């Protein structure tokens, strides 16, 4: 059984000092309404991440335990123009600090809607994360909304562009509705979790 299927909610963090000790983790990021929560739920095989049509509902870093001090992490979405700046700024700062400074972070799963990707914000995230040297695996979600040929054309285009940024950036098609692409994604994330551990000191 995939370790993702054993995922259970562990805690939510509103500040870096709230993050748990970890031997390894991977995180999901993406533009609001790109299908991030649906992708997480599909990979786990049940509903553990909140799905909302309202952008900006995830304002905390949510940790899901996978066993052996390893975690799957759900990060706040970005690109939520309707969320007031006074509310948005603190969790944007939290998101940035986590991605730059979190030692146990093994890689980033970046979720993009295949029909509207990559957006300017998606490119900004890729270029901003690249200096960490850590891998990115892009899930082009909602692939069921396009014909197979159209989806494959977008996959090839995005793959060329993303791979040009870094050799450890990869892309695949994904559909939460049809449960397609699950094993390919899970295999990538499992490989990240088997890397050498670098424990983040326990806080508090």
C-alpha positions as CSV (number, residue, x, y, z in Angstrom):
1,X,0.0,0.0,0.0
2,X,1.2,3.5,-0.8
3,X,2.3,5.4,2.3
4,X,0.0,8.2,1.1
5,X,-3.0,6.0,1.8
6,X,-2.1,6.0,5.5
7,X,-2.0,9.8,5.7
8,X,-3.7,11.3,8.7
9,X,-4.1,14.9,9.8
10,X,-1.3,15.9,12.2
11,X,-1.4,19.6,12.8
12,X,-1.8,23.1,11.3
13,X,0.9,25.7,11.6
14,X,0.4,29.4,11.5
15,X,4.1,30.2,12.1
16,X,7.5,28.6,11.5
17,X,7.9,27.9,15.2
18,X,4.8,25.7,15.0
19,X,6.3,23.3,12.4
20,X,6.8,19.8,13.7
21,X,10.1,17.9,13.7
22,X,10.5,15.9,10.5
23,X,12.7,13.4,8.8
24,X,11.4,14.2,5.4
25,X,8.3,15.7,3.7
26,X,7.0,17.0,0.4
27,X,4.6,19.9,-0.1
28,X,1.7,20.8,-2.4
29,X,1.4,24.3,-3.7
30,X,-0.7,25.9,-6.4
31,X,-2.9,28.7,-7.5
32,X,-6.2,28.9,-5.8
33,X,-8.8,26.7,-7.5
34,X,-6.2,24.7,-9.5
35,X,-7.4,21.5,-7.9
36,X,-4.8,21.1,-5.1
37,X,-7.1,19.8,-2.4
38,X,-8.8,17.4,-4.9
39,X,-5.4,16.1,-6.0
40,X,-4.4,15.4,-2.4
41,X,-7.6,13.6,-1.7
42,X,-7.3,11.5,-4.8
43,X,-3.8,10.5,-4.0
44,X,-4.7,9.5,-0.4
45,X,-7.9,7.8,-1.5
46,X,-10.2,9.7,0.8
47,X,-11.2,13.2,1.7
48,X,-8.6,14.7,4.1
49,X,-8.0,18.1,2.5
50,X,-10.8,20.7,2.4
51,X,-12.1,21.4,-1.1
52,X,-13.6,24.9,-1.6
53,X,-14.8,27.0,-4.5
54,X,-13.8,30.1,-2.5
55,X,-10.1,31.0,-3.1
56,X,-7.9,31.5,-0.1
57,X,-9.6,29.2,2.3
58,X,-6.4,27.4,3.2
59,X,-4.5,29.9,5.3
60,X,-2.3,27.6,7.3
61,X,0.4,25.0,6.6
62,X,-1.4,21.7,7.1
63,X,0.7,18.6,8.0
64,X,-0.5,15.1,7.3
65,X,1.5,12.3,8.9
66,X,2.8,9.4,6.7
67,X,4.5,7.5,9.5
68,X,8.2,7.3,10.4
69,X,8.3,11.1,11.1
70,X,7.5,11.9,7.5
71,X,4.8,14.2,6.2
72,X,2.7,15.4,3.3
73,X,2.2,19.2,3.5
74,X,-0.7,21.3,2.1
75,X,0.4,24.9,1.6
76,X,-1.8,28.0,1.2
77,X,-2.9,28.7,-2.3
78,X,-1.7,31.8,-4.2
79,X,-3.3,34.2,-6.6
80,X,-6.4,34.9,-4.5
81,X,-7.1,38.4,-5.6
82,X,-10.4,38.7,-3.5
83,X,-8.7,38.0,-0.2
84,X,-7.8,41.3,1.6
85,X,-4.1,42.2,1.5
86,X,-4.0,42.5,5.3
87,X,-5.1,38.9,5.6
88,X,-3.1,37.6,2.6
89,X,0.3,39.1,3.5
90,X,1.0,37.0,6.7
91,X,0.4,33.7,5.1
92,X,2.3,34.7,2.0
93,X,5.3,35.4,4.3
94,X,4.7,32.1,6.0
95,X,4.6,30.2,2.7
96,X,7.8,31.9,1.4
97,X,9.7,31.3,4.7
98,X,8.7,27.6,4.7
99,X,9.7,27.0,1.1
100,X,13.1,28.7,1.5
101,X,14.1,27.6,5.0
102,X,12.5,24.2,5.7
103,X,15.4,21.7,5.7
104,X,13.3,18.4,5.7
105,X,11.4,19.6,2.6
106,X,12.4,17.1,-0.2
107,X,10.4,18.5,-3.1
108,X,7.4,20.6,-4.2
109,X,4.3,19.2,-5.9
110,X,3.0,22.2,-8.0
111,X,-0.6,21.9,-9.0
112,X,-1.7,23.7,-12.2
113,X,-5.1,23.6,-14.0
114,X,-4.2,22.2,-17.4
115,X,-6.6,24.6,-19.1
116,X,-5.0,27.7,-17.7
117,X,-1.3,26.8,-17.2
118,X,1.2,27.9,-16.5
119,X,0.1,31.3,-15.3
120,X,2.4,34.1,-14.6
121,X,2.2,33.3,-10.9
122,X,3.1,29.6,-11.6
123,X,6.2,30.7,-13.5
124,X,7.1,33.0,-10.7
125,X,6.8,30.2,-8.2
126,X,9.0,27.9,-10.3
127,X,11.7,30.5,-10.8
128,X,11.6,31.5,-7.2
129,X,11.9,27.9,-5.9
130,X,14.6,26.9,-8.4
131,X,17.6,28.2,-6.3
132,X,16.8,25.8,-3.5
133,X,18.0,23.0,-5.8
134,X,15.1,20.8,-4.8
135,X,12.8,19.0,-7.3
136,X,9.4,20.1,-8.5
137,X,6.8,17.8,-10.0
138,X,4.0,19.6,-11.8
139,X,0.5,18.1,-11.8
140,X,-1.5,19.4,-14.7
141,X,-4.9,18.8,-13.1
142,X,-8.4,18.5,-14.6
143,X,-6.9,16.7,-17.6
144,X,-10.4,15.1,-18.1
145,X,-11.7,18.5,-19.2
146,X,-9.7,18.4,-22.4
147,X,-9.5,15.8,-25.2
148,X,-6.6,13.4,-25.0
149,X,-4.8,15.1,-27.9
150,X,-5.2,18.6,-26.5
151,X,-4.0,17.5,-23.1
152,X,-0.9,15.8,-24.6
153,X,-0.1,18.9,-26.6
154,X,-0.1,21.0,-23.5
155,X,1.9,18.4,-21.5
156,X,4.6,18.4,-24.2
157,X,4.7,22.2,-24.2
158,X,4.8,22.7,-20.5
159,X,7.3,19.8,-20.1
160,X,9.8,21.5,-22.5
161,X,9.4,24.9,-20.8
162,X,9.6,23.5,-17.2
163,X,12.5,21.2,-17.9
164,X,14.5,24.1,-19.4
165,X,14.4,25.7,-15.9
166,X,15.9,22.8,-14.1
167,X,16.7,19.2,-14.9
168,X,14.9,18.0,-11.7
169,X,11.6,19.7,-12.7
170,X,9.1,17.3,-14.2
171,X,5.5,17.4,-15.4
172,X,2.5,15.0,-15.8
173,X,-1.2,15.0,-16.6
174,X,-3.5,14.3,-13.6
175,X,-7.2,13.9,-13.2
176,X,-8.8,13.7,-9.7
177,X,-12.2,12.9,-11.2
178,X,-11.0,10.0,-13.4
179,X,-8.2,8.9,-10.9
180,X,-5.6,9.1,-13.7
181,X,-2.0,9.8,-13.1
182,X,-2.2,8.8,-9.4
183,X,0.5,6.1,-9.5
184,X,3.0,8.2,-11.5
185,X,2.6,11.0,-9.0
186,X,2.7,8.7,-5.9
187,X,5.9,7.1,-7.2
188,X,7.6,10.4,-7.5
189,X,6.6,11.5,-4.0
190,X,7.7,8.2,-2.5
191,X,11.1,8.6,-4.1
192,X,11.5,11.9,-2.4
193,X,10.7,10.5,1.0
194,X,13.4,7.9,0.7
195,X,16.1,10.5,0.5
196,X,18.6,10.8,3.3
197,X,16.9,12.4,6.3
198,X,17.8,15.9,7.6
199,X,15.8,16.4,10.7
200,X,14.5,19.8,11.5
201,X,15.0,20.6,15.2
202,X,12.0,20.2,17.4
203,X,10.7,23.6,18.6
204,X,8.9,24.6,21.7
